[in-house]
Amino acid sequence: MPRTICGDFHMRIARDGTWYYQGSPIGRRPLVCLFASVLKREADGSYWLETPVERGRIEVEDVPFVAVELNWGHCCSGTACDGEAGGTRRARQCLTFRTNLDEMVTADENHPIRVEVDPVTREPRPYVTVRPGLEARISRPVFYELVALSQTEVVDGREVTGVWSEGVFFVIDDSPSEEEADLDDSLSVDDEVA
């Protein structure tokens, strides 16, 4: 049976993660979780609720989820952890986020952390991929926790700040150092004079 295209469902997900139907917040969490389980994102950036029988567009102000908690710990790499049959392995850092709908996602190569920076205010806007095409905005308190866990690495010849999770390094700040910024400023002044 073909899926019915219903057009606009008159639903909206606000920047804070609240779901609305026809302008009113949806207060039943199990219903919101059900809707979230059938949420998809198209290549054009539009969001759709998609069941086996119908499909309808919804509005998303930023991204559909908010990461509200960070669990930090060590996980093992390879095939067996210390004390398990098969030998020992080196533990590595794992960063697991809990979303506002209690989905758990561990940052790794399939669930990357990315940070957009507002070009005017330089305010970071951090995100983590929850499912293909669907992200959670990392809340400010959780981002502060990430910053506390960050370290400096050299990537493509530049020193950047980031975090490790599941053996993958995620850049959370690649702004130029004060010396690089001073050099850029002096170069732009020289360009104006020339």
C-alpha positions as CSV (number, residue, x, y, z in Angstrom):
1,M,0.0,0.0,0.0
2,P,1.5,3.4,-1.0
3,R,2.2,5.9,1.7
4,T,-0.2,8.9,1.8
5,I,1.4,12.3,1.7
6,C,-0.4,14.5,4.2
7,G,1.4,17.8,3.5
8,D,2.0,19.9,6.6
9,F,1.2,18.3,9.9
10,H,1.1,21.8,11.7
11,M,3.7,20.6,14.1
12,R,6.8,22.5,15.2
13,I,9.8,21.6,17.3
14,A,11.1,24.8,19.1
15,R,14.8,25.5,19.6
16,D,14.5,24.4,23.3
17,G,13.2,20.9,22.1
18,T,9.5,21.5,22.9
19,W,7.1,19.9,20.4
20,Y,4.0,21.9,19.4
21,Y,0.8,20.9,17.6
22,Q,-1.2,23.8,16.1
23,G,0.6,26.2,18.4
24,S,0.0,24.3,21.6
25,P,2.8,22.3,23.4
26,I,2.4,18.6,23.3
27,G,2.4,17.6,27.0
28,R,2.4,13.8,26.7
29,R,6.0,12.7,26.6
30,P,5.2,9.2,25.3
31,L,3.5,10.8,22.3
32,V,6.4,13.1,21.7
33,C,8.8,10.1,21.9
34,L,6.6,8.2,19.4
35,F,6.7,11.1,17.0
36,A,10.4,11.4,17.4
37,S,10.9,7.7,16.6
38,V,9.4,8.3,13.1
39,L,11.1,11.6,12.4
40,K,13.2,11.8,9.2
41,R,15.2,14.5,7.4
42,E,15.3,14.9,3.7
43,A,18.4,15.9,1.6
44,D,16.8,19.4,1.2
45,G,16.8,19.9,5.0
46,S,13.1,19.4,5.5
47,Y,11.8,17.3,8.4
48,W,9.0,14.7,8.0
49,L,7.1,12.3,10.3
50,E,7.0,9.1,8.3
51,T,4.9,6.0,9.2
52,P,4.3,3.0,7.0
53,V,1.0,4.5,5.8
54,E,1.4,8.3,5.9
55,R,4.0,11.1,5.7
56,G,3.8,14.8,6.7
57,R,6.1,17.7,7.0
58,I,6.9,19.4,10.3
59,E,8.8,22.6,11.1
60,V,12.0,22.4,13.2
61,E,13.5,25.8,14.4
62,D,17.0,24.5,14.9
63,V,17.5,20.8,15.3
64,P,15.0,18.2,16.7
65,F,16.8,17.3,20.0
66,V,18.7,18.9,22.8
67,A,21.6,17.1,24.6
68,V,20.9,17.7,28.2
69,E,23.4,15.5,30.0
70,L,26.9,14.2,29.4
71,N,28.2,10.9,30.7
72,W,32.0,10.7,30.6
73,G,33.9,7.5,31.1
74,H,36.4,5.1,29.7
75,C,35.5,2.3,27.2
76,C,37.8,-0.4,25.9
77,S,39.1,-0.6,22.4
78,G,39.6,-3.9,20.5
79,T,38.0,-7.2,21.4
80,A,38.3,-7.7,25.1
81,C,38.7,-5.4,28.2
82,D,41.1,-5.9,31.1
83,G,40.1,-8.9,33.1
84,E,38.1,-10.5,30.2
85,A,39.2,-13.6,28.3
86,G,41.5,-12.7,25.5
87,G,43.9,-10.3,27.2
88,T,44.1,-6.6,27.9
89,R,43.3,-3.5,25.9
90,R,43.8,0.1,26.4
91,A,40.9,2.1,27.7
92,R,39.8,5.2,25.9
93,Q,37.5,8.1,26.6
94,C,33.8,7.8,25.6
95,L,31.4,10.7,25.7
96,T,27.7,9.7,25.9
97,F,25.0,12.2,25.6
98,R,21.4,11.9,26.9
99,T,18.8,13.9,24.9
100,N,15.7,15.7,26.1
101,L,13.8,12.5,25.0
102,D,16.2,10.2,26.9
103,E,17.9,8.8,23.8
104,M,21.5,7.9,24.5
105,V,24.2,8.6,21.9
106,T,27.9,8.1,22.2
107,A,30.1,10.4,20.1
108,D,32.0,8.4,17.5
109,E,32.7,8.5,13.7
110,N,28.9,7.8,13.0
111,H,27.8,10.3,15.7
112,P,30.1,13.3,15.3
113,I,30.2,16.4,17.4
114,R,30.3,19.6,15.3
115,V,30.5,23.2,16.4
116,E,29.3,26.1,14.3
117,V,30.5,29.6,15.3
118,D,28.4,32.7,14.9
119,P,30.5,34.9,12.6
120,V,29.5,38.1,14.4
121,T,29.4,37.1,18.1
122,R,31.8,34.1,17.9
123,E,29.3,32.2,20.1
124,P,29.7,28.5,19.6
125,R,26.6,26.4,18.6
126,P,27.6,22.7,19.3
127,Y,25.7,19.7,18.0
128,V,26.0,15.9,18.0
129,T,24.4,13.5,15.5
130,V,21.8,11.3,17.0
131,R,20.6,9.4,13.9
132,P,21.4,9.9,10.3
133,G,20.3,13.5,9.4
134,L,19.1,14.2,12.9
135,E,21.1,16.2,15.5
136,A,20.9,17.3,19.1
137,R,22.0,20.8,20.0
138,I,24.4,20.5,22.9
139,S,23.0,22.6,25.8
140,R,25.2,25.3,27.3
141,P,25.9,23.4,30.6
142,V,26.8,20.3,28.7
143,F,29.1,22.2,26.3
144,Y,30.9,23.7,29.4
145,E,31.5,20.1,30.5
146,L,32.9,19.3,27.1
147,V,35.2,22.3,27.3
148,A,36.5,21.1,30.7
149,L,37.4,17.8,29.1
150,S,39.0,19.4,26.1
151,Q,42.7,19.3,25.1
152,T,44.9,20.8,22.4
153,E,45.9,18.7,19.4
154,V,47.6,19.6,16.1
155,V,45.3,19.1,13.1
156,D,46.4,20.0,9.6
157,G,49.4,21.9,11.1
158,R,47.2,24.0,13.4
159,E,46.7,23.8,17.1
160,V,43.0,23.3,17.9
161,T,41.0,22.5,20.9
162,G,38.8,19.4,21.0
163,V,37.6,16.3,22.7
164,W,38.2,12.6,22.2
165,S,35.5,10.0,22.1
166,E,35.7,6.4,20.9
167,G,39.1,7.1,19.4
168,V,37.9,10.1,17.3
169,F,39.0,13.7,17.9
170,F,36.3,16.3,17.6
171,V,37.4,19.9,17.2
172,I,35.3,22.2,19.4
173,D,37.3,25.4,18.9
174,D,39.6,26.2,16.0
175,S,39.8,29.9,16.5
176,P,43.2,31.4,15.9
177,S,45.5,31.9,18.8
178,E,46.1,35.5,20.0
179,E,49.4,35.6,18.1
180,E,47.7,34.4,14.9
181,A,44.8,36.9,15.4
182,D,47.4,39.7,15.9
183,L,49.2,38.6,12.7
184,D,45.9,38.6,10.8
185,D,45.1,42.0,12.1
186,S,48.5,43.5,11.1
187,L,48.2,41.9,7.6
188,S,44.8,43.4,7.0
189,V,46.0,46.8,8.1
190,D,49.0,46.5,5.7
191,D,46.5,45.5,2.9
192,E,44.4,48.6,3.6
193,V,47.5,50.9,3.5
194,A,48.7,49.3,0.2
